[in-house]
Amino acid sequence: MNMKKAAVAVLLSAGLLAIAGCDQAEKAAQQVLSKTAESAKQAIDDTHKAAEQALSEASGGLIEKEKPEQEKQDSSKAI
């Protein structure tokens, strides 16, 4: 009878450890995805800034920006 209780305790402990491990893996995956999303956003912002600068240089400053600076910042924060 004691062997059955010990086996049940071991199985329950193993289940709890597995659940805890899954939770840690999920948190790690969320952190990686968050960092990846932030890096992608930064790359898009940098590319946009470089494209605006190249367009401005190519046009000799004749083309004005379409969005005010504050509106552009608001749209960047929405991502």
TIKOLMI-169443 format. One record per residue: x, y negated, z of N, C-alpha, C, CB in turn; residue number from 1; residue in one letter. Coordinates in steps of 0.05 Angstrom, whole numbers, plus 5000, padded with zeros to 4 digits. Each point is the difference from the previous one (the first is absolute). Glycine has a CB too. Example, Ala and Ser with C-alpha at 12.3 -4.5 7.8 and 13.67 -1.06 7.14 Angstrom:
> n_X / n_Y / n_Z / ca_X / ca_Y / ca_Z / c_X / c_Y / c_Z / cb_X / cb_Y / cb_Z / n / res
> 5264 / 5114 / 5156 / 4982 / 4976 / 5000 / 5018 / 4976 / 5000 / 4962 / 5023 / 5025 / 1 / A
> 5031 / 4956 / 4961 / 5016 / 4976 / 5001 / 4985 / 4978 / 5014 / 5024 / 5013 / 4957 / 2 / S
! end
This chain:
> n_X / n_Y / n_Z / ca_X / ca_Y / ca_Z / c_X / c_Y / c_Z / cb_X / cb_Y / cb_Z / n / res
> 5016 / 5024 / 5000 / 4984 / 4976 / 5000 / 5017 / 4975 / 5000 / 4964 / 5025 / 5024 / 1 / M
> 5059 / 4975 / 4991 / 5017 / 4977 / 5001 / 5013 / 4995 / 4973 / 5009 / 5009 / 5048 / 2 / N
> 4996 / 5012 / 4936 / 5012 / 4997 / 4973 / 4981 / 4985 / 4982 / 5027 / 5043 / 5006 / 3 / M
> 4947 / 4963 / 4997 / 4980 / 4987 / 4983 / 4999 / 4970 / 5007 / 4973 / 5043 / 4996 / 4 / K
> 5028 / 4951 / 5030 / 4999 / 4972 / 5008 / 5025 / 4985 / 4991 / 4972 / 5013 / 5040 / 5 / K
> 5051 / 5000 / 4962 / 5025 / 4988 / 4990 / 4999 / 4996 / 4970 / 5025 / 5022 / 5038 / 6 / A
> 4964 / 4997 / 4947 / 4999 / 4997 / 4971 / 4981 / 4977 / 4993 / 5009 / 5050 / 4995 / 7 / A
> 4969 / 4948 / 5019 / 4981 / 4978 / 4994 / 5013 / 4973 / 5006 / 4961 / 5031 / 5011 / 8 / V
> 5054 / 4968 / 5012 / 5013 / 4975 / 5007 / 5021 / 4993 / 4979 / 4993 / 5010 / 5049 / 9 / A
> 5022 / 5010 / 4941 / 5020 / 4995 / 4980 / 4987 / 4990 / 4974 / 5030 / 5035 / 5020 / 10 / V
> 4948 / 4977 / 4972 / 4986 / 4992 / 4976 / 4989 / 4972 / 5002 / 4989 / 5048 / 4991 / 11 / L
> 5000 / 4946 / 5032 / 4989 / 4972 / 5004 / 5023 / 4980 / 5000 / 4962 / 5019 / 5027 / 12 / L
> 5060 / 4987 / 4986 / 5023 / 4982 / 5000 / 5010 / 4996 / 4971 / 5012 / 5015 / 5047 / 13 / S
> 4990 / 5007 / 4938 / 5010 / 4998 / 4973 / 4981 / 4982 / 4983 / 5022 / 5046 / 5004 / 14 / A
> 4952 / 4957 / 5000 / 4980 / 4984 / 4986 / 5003 / 4971 / 5007 / 4969 / 5038 / 5000 / 15 / G
> 5035 / 4956 / 5025 / 5004 / 4972 / 5009 / 5025 / 4988 / 4988 / 4976 / 5009 / 5042 / 16 / L
> 5045 / 5006 / 4957 / 5026 / 4991 / 4989 / 4996 / 4995 / 4970 / 5026 / 5025 / 5035 / 17 / L
> 4959 / 4992 / 4951 / 4996 / 4997 / 4972 / 4984 / 4975 / 4994 / 5001 / 5049 / 4994 / 18 / A
> 4979 / 4946 / 5023 / 4983 / 4975 / 4996 / 5018 / 4976 / 5005 / 4958 / 5025 / 5015 / 19 / I
> 5058 / 4975 / 5006 / 5018 / 4978 / 5006 / 5019 / 4995 / 4977 / 4996 / 5009 / 5049 / 20 / A
> 5015 / 5013 / 4940 / 5018 / 4997 / 4977 / 4987 / 4988 / 4976 / 5024 / 5040 / 5017 / 21 / G
> 4951 / 4968 / 4978 / 4985 / 4989 / 4977 / 4995 / 4970 / 5004 / 4978 / 5044 / 4993 / 22 / C
> 5016 / 4948 / 5032 / 4996 / 4972 / 5006 / 5025 / 4984 / 4995 / 4965 / 5012 / 5034 / 23 / D
> 5058 / 4998 / 4975 / 5025 / 4986 / 4995 / 5007 / 4998 / 4970 / 5016 / 5017 / 5044 / 24 / Q
> 4978 / 5005 / 4941 / 5005 / 4999 / 4971 / 4982 / 4980 / 4987 / 5013 / 5048 / 5001 / 25 / A
> 4962 / 4950 / 5008 / 4982 / 4980 / 4988 / 5009 / 4972 / 5006 / 4962 / 5032 / 5005 / 26 / E
> 5047 / 4963 / 5019 / 5010 / 4973 / 5007 / 5025 / 4993 / 4983 / 4982 / 5005 / 5047 / 27 / K
> 5036 / 5014 / 4950 / 5024 / 4996 / 4984 / 4992 / 4994 / 4971 / 5027 / 5030 / 5030 / 28 / A
> 4954 / 4985 / 4959 / 4992 / 4996 / 4973 / 4987 / 4972 / 4996 / 4993 / 5050 / 4995 / 29 / A
> 4991 / 4942 / 5025 / 4988 / 4973 / 4999 / 5021 / 4978 / 5000 / 4960 / 5018 / 5023 / 30 / Q
> 5061 / 4986 / 4993 / 5022 / 4980 / 5001 / 5014 / 4998 / 4973 / 5006 / 5009 / 5049 / 31 / Q
> 4999 / 5015 / 4939 / 5014 / 5000 / 4974 / 4983 / 4987 / 4979 / 5024 / 5042 / 5013 / 32 / V
> 4950 / 4964 / 4987 / 4982 / 4987 / 4980 / 4998 / 4970 / 5004 / 4974 / 5043 / 4998 / 33 / L
> 5026 / 4949 / 5027 / 4999 / 4971 / 5006 / 5025 / 4986 / 4990 / 4971 / 5009 / 5040 / 34 / S
> 5052 / 5003 / 4965 / 5025 / 4988 / 4991 / 5002 / 5000 / 4969 / 5022 / 5015 / 5042 / 35 / K
> 4968 / 5006 / 4946 / 5000 / 5002 / 4970 / 4982 / 4979 / 4988 / 5009 / 5049 / 5003 / 36 / T
> 4967 / 4947 / 5009 / 4982 / 4980 / 4991 / 5012 / 4972 / 5002 / 4961 / 5029 / 5013 / 37 / A
> 5052 / 4966 / 5009 / 5012 / 4974 / 5005 / 5023 / 4995 / 4979 / 4988 / 5002 / 5049 / 38 / E
> 5027 / 5018 / 4946 / 5022 / 4998 / 4980 / 4989 / 4995 / 4972 / 5028 / 5030 / 5028 / 39 / S
> 4950 / 4984 / 4966 / 4987 / 4996 / 4974 / 4989 / 4972 / 4997 / 4989 / 5048 / 4998 / 40 / A
> 4999 / 4942 / 5023 / 4989 / 4972 / 5000 / 5023 / 4980 / 4997 / 4962 / 5015 / 5030 / 41 / K
> 5060 / 4989 / 4983 / 5022 / 4982 / 4998 / 5012 / 5001 / 4972 / 5010 / 5007 / 5048 / 42 / Q
> 4991 / 5017 / 4940 / 5011 / 5002 / 4972 / 4981 / 4985 / 4981 / 5021 / 5044 / 5011 / 43 / A
> 4953 / 4959 / 4993 / 4981 / 4986 / 4982 / 5003 / 4970 / 5004 / 4968 / 5039 / 5003 / 44 / I
> 5034 / 4952 / 5021 / 5003 / 4971 / 5005 / 5026 / 4989 / 4988 / 4974 / 5005 / 5042 / 45 / D
> 5047 / 5010 / 4961 / 5026 / 4992 / 4988 / 4999 / 4999 / 4970 / 5023 / 5019 / 5039 / 46 / D
> 4964 / 5001 / 4949 / 4997 / 5001 / 4971 / 4983 / 4977 / 4990 / 5004 / 5050 / 5001 / 47 / T
> 4974 / 4944 / 5013 / 4983 / 4978 / 4993 / 5015 / 4973 / 5001 / 4960 / 5026 / 5017 / 48 / H
> 5055 / 4971 / 5005 / 5016 / 4975 / 5003 / 5020 / 4997 / 4977 / 4994 / 5002 / 5050 / 49 / K
> 5020 / 5020 / 4943 / 5019 / 4999 / 4979 / 4987 / 4994 / 4973 / 5029 / 5033 / 5025 / 50 / A
> 4947 / 4979 / 4970 / 4986 / 4995 / 4975 / 4991 / 4971 / 4998 / 4985 / 5048 / 5000 / 51 / A
> 5006 / 4941 / 5022 / 4992 / 4971 / 5000 / 5024 / 4982 / 4994 / 4963 / 5011 / 5033 / 52 / E
> 5059 / 4996 / 4980 / 5024 / 4984 / 4995 / 5010 / 5002 / 4971 / 5013 / 5007 / 5048 / 53 / Q
> 4986 / 5017 / 4941 / 5009 / 5004 / 4972 / 4981 / 4985 / 4981 / 5020 / 5045 / 5012 / 54 / A
> 4954 / 4956 / 4994 / 4980 / 4986 / 4983 / 5005 / 4970 / 5002 / 4967 / 5037 / 5007 / 55 / L
> 5038 / 4953 / 5017 / 5004 / 4972 / 5004 / 5025 / 4991 / 4985 / 4978 / 5002 / 5045 / 56 / S
> 5044 / 5014 / 4956 / 5024 / 4993 / 4986 / 4997 / 5001 / 4970 / 5026 / 5018 / 5039 / 57 / E
> 4959 / 5002 / 4952 / 4995 / 5003 / 4971 / 4983 / 4978 / 4989 / 5005 / 5049 / 5005 / 58 / A
> 4976 / 4941 / 5011 / 4982 / 4980 / 4990 / 5011 / 4972 / 5006 / 4962 / 5031 / 5006 / 59 / S
> 5060 / 4967 / 5007 / 5011 / 4974 / 5007 / 4984 / 4985 / 5021 / 5018 / 4998 / 4954 / 60 / G
> 4966 / 5017 / 5062 / 4984 / 4988 / 5021 / 4974 / 4989 / 4990 / 5042 / 4990 / 5023 / 61 / G
> 4950 / 5016 / 4952 / 4975 / 4989 / 4990 / 4976 / 5014 / 5010 / 5025 / 4988 / 4959 / 62 / L
> 4977 / 5037 / 5049 / 4978 / 5016 / 5009 / 4998 / 4997 / 5030 / 5004 / 5033 / 4962 / 63 / I
> 4973 / 4959 / 5048 / 4996 / 4997 / 5029 / 4991 / 5026 / 5012 / 4988 / 4951 / 4994 / 64 / E
> 5017 / 5051 / 5032 / 4990 / 5024 / 5015 / 4970 / 5000 / 5000 / 5042 / 5001 / 5028 / 65 / K
> 4946 / 5023 / 4970 / 4971 / 5002 / 4999 / 4988 / 4999 / 5028 / 5004 / 5026 / 4959 / 66 / E
> 5010 / 4984 / 5061 / 4990 / 5001 / 5027 / 5016 / 4982 / 5018 / 4984 / 5047 / 4993 / 67 / K
> 5002 / 4940 / 5025 / 5015 / 4985 / 5021 / 5016 / 5019 / 5018 / 4965 / 4963 / 4999 / 68 / P
> 5055 / 5028 / 5014 / 5017 / 5017 / 5016 / 4985 / 5014 / 5022 / 5038 / 4970 / 4990 / 69 / E
> 4943 / 5016 / 5024 / 4985 / 5011 / 5022 / 4982 / 5023 / 4990 / 5001 / 4956 / 5024 / 70 / Q
> 4987 / 5041 / 4953 / 4982 / 5021 / 4989 / 5017 / 5025 / 4993 / 4968 / 4965 / 4983 / 71 / E
> 5056 / 5031 / 5007 / 5017 / 5022 / 4993 / 5008 / 5016 / 5025 / 5017 / 4975 / 4960 / 72 / K
> 4989 / 5010 / 5062 / 5007 / 5013 / 5025 / 4977 / 5016 / 5011 / 5033 / 4964 / 5009 / 73 / Q
> 4943 / 5025 / 4989 / 4976 / 5014 / 5010 / 4996 / 5026 / 4985 / 4979 / 4957 / 5012 / 74 / D
> 5025 / 5043 / 4961 / 4996 / 5024 / 4985 / 5021 / 5021 / 5006 / 4978 / 4973 / 4964 / 75 / S
> 5046 / 5018 / 5043 / 5022 / 5019 / 5007 / 4994 / 5014 / 5026 / 5033 / 4972 / 4976 / 76 / S
> 4955 / 5014 / 5043 / 4993 / 5011 / 5026 / 4978 / 5020 / 4998 / 5015 / 4958 / 5022 / 77 / K
> 4968 / 5040 / 4958 / 4977 / 5018 / 4997 / 5008 / 5029 / 4993 / 4973 / 4961 / 4986 / 78 / A
> 5051 / 5042 / 5004 / 5008 / 5027 / 4991 / 5008 / 5017 / 5023 / 5016 / 4981 / 4958 / 79 / I
! end
